[in-house]
């Protein structure tokens, strides 16, 4: 069977996004934050005890998420180097999927007296999600030709958005209309949602686990000690990236604009609730708008990139993100927030899909160690999230307003924009020797 551009293989790959994106929507963005905040309000004090230490409830959740991202950022380069060395990246995808899905399922038992258990499972679910995703990303150059990578990348994100919205609607039925199902315990609907995420995640992941190839070992590595070999391969990847001028210029651009993108995505719901006082029903509608519009955004940006080039479209999208941040500083009504959410959805789907396919295009094609290369891509994004979230919270703490934090994100987008202009200039010079007409 032909591996590259095979419809069945690509479909199975996209189904992994379908499987795990429910975590990102239900656990990270919507139901878990609302449930966690409600059960830890403690008569308005918003203070919780965690292993003998007292924290503000939302700050503890942020710290847990940041810690999870740091753990995965430190761990993945070694694991992906080992996966390339042995050619078993599918095994790592399965391992992290089990961690994430089981952790979500265990949140079913999370009550206000089990803060430690709940926070640990919340962090472990994030590690499972992030860990599986980097190995999933590394399949892209293996299953799609360079001409198809924009389209295939967009298909993955599209499946992810559709799958997550479908499960989110099911969960919302339990949360908003518990009487339809004879539920009288107010804590049961959200906890049931966490269990459904775990089941959905692990069930649909069996499709890619069955169809995707195992992976190709890097036969050039000659290390008997697998840990030592993993670090040695990691060092080789660093050197290889240093010899790829376009990739070397793309990574800093990706890092800085990701600091803004990922932070906006993670704080959008809190911004609407805190700065505009929007009710839960309005926030739910806004989240669905963002997810649905993001489907069209990923497809639209993919098609535009074929015509105008990836980097040019990324430049436009980053400029639109600056518009989003500036607008957020001034908006005062729910209608304005709905309009802004539509724009966020459009640029969110586009920038995620194009970033992945652009990075993939800059890699040498038909190389065996794609997992190691994509670990750099994923680690870059995770470190950007840590930096973006920390600075957002720090500025809010200093200024007393999330609006000021949102406006400050423009700095990250502006720096990313500068690096993209540098990349575009370098790309024009490289076109004489390498055909990047599709990039």
N, C-alpha and C positions, 0 to 999 in steps of 0.2 A: 504493500500500500504506500502510495506517495504521501510523505509526511507534510511537506510544505504546501500550504494553500488547499489542504484537504478539508472539505466542508464539515465532515463528521468530527474531525479532530478539533477544528476551530470552534464548532458548536460546544463540544465537551469542555474545551478550555474556558469559554465564556460562561458556562454553567457553574464554574467555581466562583465567579463573581456573583452570580445569582444566589449561590448558596450562602456566602459569608457577608454579603452587604446588608443583610437583615440585622446583623450585630451592630453595624455602624449607625443604622437609623434608629433602631429600638433602644439599644443599650447606651450608645454614646450621646445621641441627640435628643431623644424624646422621652420615652416612658421611664427609663431608669432615673435620669436626673430629676424628673418630677416626683417620682416615688421616694427617692432618697431624700430630697429636700423636705418632703412632707413628713416623713417619719423621724427626721432628725431636727425638726423645728424646735422641740423642747421648750414650749411655751414662749416662743419668740426669741430665745437666747441664741439659737443656731449654733450651739456648742456641743461637741461630742467628745467622748473619751475614746482614745485608741491606744491600747496597750499602756495605759497609765498616763498618757499625755493628752492634753486638751487642745482641740483644734476647732476653728470655724468649720462647719460641715462642708460647705462648698470648696473651701481651701483644701481640706483633706482629700476630697475627690480629685481635685486638680493635681495635688502632689502625687497621688497614687497613679494617675494617668501619666504624668511626667516621668515618674520612676519606671513605669512599664516601658515607655518609649526609650528611656536611657538603657534599660536592660537589653532590649531588643537591638538597639544601635550598637552596643558593645558585643553582643553575642553573635549576630548574624554574619558579620564578615568571616568569622572562623567557621561557622556552620556551612555557609555557602561554599567556602573554599573546599571544605571536606566533601560536600555534595558533588562538586565538580570533579574532585579527585577520584571519588568512587562511582560517580554517575548515578546517584540515587536521590536526586532532588524530589522525586515523587514521595519517597519515604518521609522526607522532612515536611512536605506539604501535609501528609496524613498525620504526622505527629503533632504539628501545631494546630491542625483542625480539631483533633481530639481534645487538646488542652482548651481551646477556645469554646468549643461546643459544650463540653462537660462543665466548664466554669459558668457558662450562661445557665445551664440547667440547674446547677447548684444554687443559683440566685433565687430559685423558687422558695428556698428555705430561709431567705433573708428577711429578718424582722428587726425592729428598732433595738432589740437587746442583743443582736448579733452583728454589731458594727464591724468588728475585726474580720469576721468571716465574709461579710458582704463586700468590704473594701478589697480584701485579698482576691476574691473571685472576680471582682470588677477589673482589677489590675491584670490578673491571669488571662481573662478573656481578651484584653487588649493585646497581650503578648501573643496569644494564639492567632488573633486576627492579623497582626502585623507580620508575624513570623511566616505564616502561610502565604501571605501576599507577595513577598519578595521572590519566593520560588515559583509562584504562579506567573509573575512578571517575566521571569527569566526564560519562560517557554516561548515568549513572543517571537524572537528571531529564529527560533527552532521550528515553529509551525507556520510562519508566514514569510513570504518573500518580501524584499524591501519595498516593492511596489504596493503590497497589500497591507503593510503594517499599520498605516493610519486607519484603514477601514476595520481591520481586525481589532485594534486597540479600542476603537470607538464601540465596536460590537460588545466587547467585554464590559465596558462601563454601562452601556445601554441595558444589557441583561441584568447587571447589578442594580441599576435604578428600578427596573421593572419588578424584579424579584423582591427587593426590599419594600417597595410600595405595596405590593400584594399582601405580604405578611403584616405590614404595618396596618393596613385596613382591617385585617382579621383581628389584630390586637386591639385596635381602637374600638371595635365592636364590643369586646369584653370590657374595656375600660370605661367607655362612655355610656353603654347601655347594659350594665350587668343584670338588670331585671329581666332582660330578654332570655337569659340563661339560668334564671333562678338563683343568682349569686347574691348573697347578703353580706359576706365578709368583704369589706372595702379593700383589704390588702390583697385579696385573691386575684383580681383581674391583672394587675401589673405583674405579680409573681408568676401567673400563668403565662403571661407574655414572654417573660425571660425563659421559661421552659420551652415554649414554642420556638423561640429563636435557636436554642440549642438543638432541638430535633430537626428543624428546617435545615440548619447549617450542615449537620453531619449526614442527613439523608440525601440532599441534593449533591453534596460533595462526592458521593459514590460514583456519579456519572463521570467526572474527569478522572477520578482515581482508576476507573475501569478502562477508559479509552486512551488517555494520554500516555505517551511513551515513558519509560522509566527514566531515561536520561542517558547521556553518553559520557563515559569516564574519560578523564584527561590522561591519555596514555603516555604523555610526555613526562608526567611526574613520577619520580622514582623514590618516594619516601616510605620507609618501613613504619615509622612512627606517624600515625595519622594526624595527631595534633600538630606535631612539628611540620608535617607536610602541609597541613591547612594554613599555618602561618607563612610557610614558604610560598605557597601559591598566592596568598594574599599580597605578599610583597611583590610578586611578579605582576599582579594586576595593577598595583600602584605605579609600577614602572611603565606598564603598557599605556595606562591612561596619560602619563606624562608625555608619551610619544604620539598622542592623538590630539592635535591642536584644537580641533573643533569640539571634541568631547570635553577637553580640559576647559574650554571657554563656556560651554553650556552648563556645566555643573554649578559654578558660582551663581549664574543667573537663576537657575532652578532653585538653589538654596534660598536666595533672598526673596524671590516672589512667592515661594512656598511658605515662608514665615508669615506672610500676609494672608495667603489663600487658606491655609489650614486653620489659622487662628479665627478668621471670619466664620468659617464653617462650624467651628466648635463653639463659638460664643454667640451665634446669631439668635438662638432661642432665648438665651439669658438677656441679651440686649433688648429684645422685644418686650420681655416681661418686666425688666427692671427700669428701662428708660422711658418706655411708652405705656407701661401698665396694661399690656394686652392680656386678655383672659386665655385660659388653656385652649378653648375651642378655636380662637383666632390663631394661636401659635401652631396648632395642629394643621390648620388649613394652609398656613404659610409654609410649613415644612413640606407638605405634599406638593405645593406649587413649585418649590425649589427642586424637589426630586423629579417631578414630571418634566419641567422645563429643561432640566439638565440632560434628559434623554435627547431632546431635540438639539441641545447645545453641542453635545458630543458628536452627533451625526453632521450637523451643519459645519462645525469647525473642521471636521475631517475632510469634507468635500471642498471647503474653501482652501484648505492646505494643499490639496492636490493641484489646484489651479494657481495659487499664489505663493506656495511654499510655506513650510511649517513655521520658520522663524518669523516671517512677516506677520502671520496670523497671531503668533504668540505675542508679538509686539502690540498688536491692536488689543488683544485680550487683556494684557497687563495694564494698558492704558484705561480700559473699561473698569478694571478693578480699582484703580485710583479714583475714578468717578464714583464708584460704589462707596468707598471709604469717606470721601468728601461729602457725599450726599447723606450718609448716615449721621454725620455730625449735625446736620441741619434739620432732619425730618422730625416731625412732631405728631403726625396722625397715623392711624392704622392704614388708611388708603395709601399714603406715601410709602409705608413700610411694605405693603403688598407689591407695589410697583418695583420697589428696590429689590424685593425677594425674587421677582421675575428676572431681573437683570443678573442677580447673583446666580440663579439656577442656570442661566444661559452661559455665563462665563465659567462657572464651576465645572460643568461637564466638559466644556471645550478645553480648558487648560489642563485638566487631569489627563484626558485622553491624548492630547497633543504632546504633553511632556513625556509621557511614556514612549510614544512612537518615535519622537524625535531622538530621544536617548538611544533607542534601539537602532535607529538608522545610522547613528554615528559609530556604532560598534562594527568591527570587522565581521562580515557575514560568515556563517558556517564554522564558528569557533566553538570548541567543546565547553569552555568555562563561562557560559552565560550567567550562571547563578552567582558566581563571584562578582562579575561586572554589575549585575543588577543589585547585589547587596550594597554597593556604593550608592547606587541610585536611591535605594530604600533608606539607608542610613542617613544620607543627606537630607531626605524628607523628614525623618524622625527627629533629627537634631534641629531642623528648622521649626518643627512643631514645639519642641521644648523651649527654644529661644523665643518664639513668637508668643506662646502662652505666658511665659514668665514675664516678658516685658509688658504684655497687655495688662496683666494683673498688677504689676509694679506701678505702672503709670496710673492705673485706676486708683490704686491705694494712695498715691501722692496727690492726685488731682481731685479725687472724689467723684469722678465721672467716667463711665465707659465711652462716652462720646470722645473725650480727649484721647483715650487709648486707641479708638478706631481711627481717628485722624492721624495719629502717629504711625499707623501701619503704612501710610502713604510713603514713608521714608524707605521701607523695605521694598515696596513695589518700584519706587524710583531707582533704587540701586540695581534691582533686577533688570529694569528697562535699559539701563546703561550697559550692563553686560550683554544683553541681547543685541544691542546696536553693535557692540564690538564683535559679537559672534557673526552677525550678518555681514559685516565688513570682511571678516576672515573667510567666511564661506564664499564670498564673491571671488576672493583671490584663489581659493582652492578649486574652484570650478574648472579651471584650465586643466587640472590633472585628474580630478575625480568627478564623476557625474553625480552631482547632488541636485539635479533639476527637480527631483520629486520631494526634496526636503524644504 
